[in-house]
Amino acid sequence: MASSRNDFIFRLHLIGFASAAVLAIVGAGVLLAACPIGEGLSLYHPIVWGTAAILICGIAIEQALVRLLLTKVLKPTGKVAVVATRVSQGDLTTPDWASREGLDRVSLNPEERWPTADRPTPKVRKRTA
């Protein structure tokens, strides 16, 4: 299972790198149209440093998006799949990772959930007949 997960993450990164490279190539084409090569191509020409900047930004965005995908979507989905598999096999006990104190706010008592300083005082209206 770990092998297939690592392959999936590796493929996600490859797709991101390929997308950043395609974006950099398109950016180079736009820069070539906007800043034609005059007497020669040097490192200071916008085609070179602009393409490099687009590629670096694309790779940085790819890294951030893959990290967000892993932490916010895939990790919780994996936990849900483990619990669903255990429930389908008839095991209704709490998983080891879920037995920590304060894991969720629902299992806490009301004073720990909403401290009194943060909780507004409810206004009680008297009913009139």
C-alpha positions in Angstrom: 0.0 0.0 0.0 2.8 2.4 0.8 4.4 1.7 -2.5 1.2 2.6 -4.5 0.7 5.7 -2.4 4.3 6.8 -3.1 3.8 6.1 -6.8 0.7 8.3 -6.7 2.4 11.2 -5.0 5.3 10.9 -7.4 2.9 11.0 -10.4 1.2 14.0 -8.8 4.6 15.8 -8.7 5.4 14.8 -12.3 2.1 16.1 -13.5 2.8 19.4 -11.7 6.3 19.7 -13.1 5.1 19.0 -16.6 2.3 21.6 -16.2 4.9 24.2 -14.9 7.2 23.3 -17.9 4.3 23.8 -20.4 3.4 27.1 -18.7 7.1 28.2 -19.0 7.2 27.3 -22.7 4.0 29.2 -23.4 5.5 32.1 -21.4 8.7 32.0 -23.4 6.6 32.1 -26.6 4.8 35.2 -25.4 8.0 36.8 -24.3 9.6 36.0 -27.7 6.7 37.8 -29.5 6.9 40.7 -27.1 10.7 41.1 -27.0 12.2 39.8 -30.2 15.8 38.7 -30.2 17.9 41.5 -31.6 21.6 41.1 -31.7 21.8 37.8 -29.7 20.5 36.0 -26.8 22.1 36.6 -23.4 21.2 35.8 -19.8 19.8 39.3 -19.4 17.2 38.9 -22.2 13.6 38.7 -20.9 13.1 35.4 -22.7 15.7 33.7 -20.5 15.0 35.2 -17.1 11.3 35.5 -17.7 11.0 31.8 -18.6 13.1 30.8 -15.6 10.9 33.0 -13.3 7.7 31.4 -14.7 9.1 27.9 -14.3 10.3 28.6 -10.7 6.9 30.1 -9.8 5.1 27.2 -11.4 7.1 24.6 -9.5 6.5 26.5 -6.2 2.8 26.6 -6.8 2.8 22.9 -7.7 4.6 22.1 -4.4 2.1 24.1 -2.4 -0.9 22.6 -4.1 0.3 19.0 -3.7 1.1 19.6 -0.1 -2.4 21.1 0.5 -4.0 18.2 -1.4 -2.1 15.6 0.7 -2.9 17.3 4.1 -6.4 18.6 3.6 -7.9 15.9 1.3 -6.0 12.7 1.0 -4.9 12.2 4.6 -8.5 12.6 6.0 -9.9 10.5 3.2 -7.4 7.7 4.1 -8.5 7.9 7.8 -12.2 7.6 6.7 -11.4 4.6 4.5 -9.7 2.9 7.4 -12.6 3.5 9.7 -15.1 2.4 7.0 -13.2 -0.8 6.4 -13.1 -1.6 10.1 -16.8 -0.9 10.5 -17.6 -3.1 7.5 -15.8 -5.9 9.2 -17.9 -5.4 12.3 -15.2 -3.7 14.4 -16.9 -0.8 16.2 -14.1 0.1 18.6 -12.4 3.5 18.5 -9.2 3.5 16.4 -5.9 4.1 18.3 -5.3 7.5 16.7 -8.8 8.7 17.8 -8.4 8.0 21.6 -6.5 11.3 22.3 -7.9 13.9 24.6 -9.4 16.9 22.9 -9.3 15.4 19.4 -12.5 17.1 18.5 -14.6 19.8 20.0 -17.8 17.7 20.1 -16.5 15.3 22.7 -15.5 18.1 25.1 -17.8 19.3 27.8 -19.6 22.6 27.0 -17.3 24.8 29.2 -14.2 23.5 27.3 -15.9 23.9 23.9 -16.9 27.5 24.4 -15.2 29.3 27.3 -17.5 31.6 29.1 -15.5 34.7 28.3 -16.0 34.1 24.6 -19.6 33.0 24.9 -22.2 35.7 24.7 -24.8 35.8 27.5 -28.2 34.7 26.1 -30.9 37.2 26.4 -34.1 35.8 28.0 -37.3 37.3 26.9 -40.4 37.1 29.0 -43.5 35.9 27.3 -46.5 38.1 27.5 -49.9 36.5 27.4 
